Amino acid sequence: VLHNLAAFMLALKVDKNEIRRKANRFVGQAHLGLAHTEVIYGLLDSLKTTEGNSIDLLALSSRKEFAGRKEFFVHIGASLASPQAILTIRDSCVTVKTVKG
């Protein structure tokens, strides 16, 4: 989210020093891990040469789980009165779950 916030602020032509100040403050308050902190600081270091809408937005990590799968409600049997199930198609497998859990 912080990466996307910095990209949005840059697109709105907020002062780059203000973007850096806000991002540093959020990094300190959020207790991010080393990997995420390196990504944010890499972005902040590249602000000097970055203009406008040149930063790509990142998908939220909570949504990445759903990116590679599709879910369908299906009927087990030939009629619409037969019980329903959830058919999930992923990159590596197909699963069928009952609606009841």
NORRA-V374865 format. One record per run of one state. SS is the DSSP state (@ for helix, = for strand, . for the rest). FROM is the first residue (numbers start at 1). TO is the last residue. If there is no record, write none. Layout:
BEGIN
[[SS | FROM | TO] [SS | FROM | TO]]
END
This chain:
BEGIN
[[. | 1 | 1] [@ | 2 | 11] [. | 12 | 15] [@ | 16 | 30] [. | 31 | 33] [@ | 34 | 49] [. | 50 | 60] [@ | 61 | 67] [. | 68 | 69] [= | 70 | 75] [. | 76 | 83] [= | 84 | 89] [. | 90 | 93] [= | 94 | 98] [. | 99 | 101]]
END
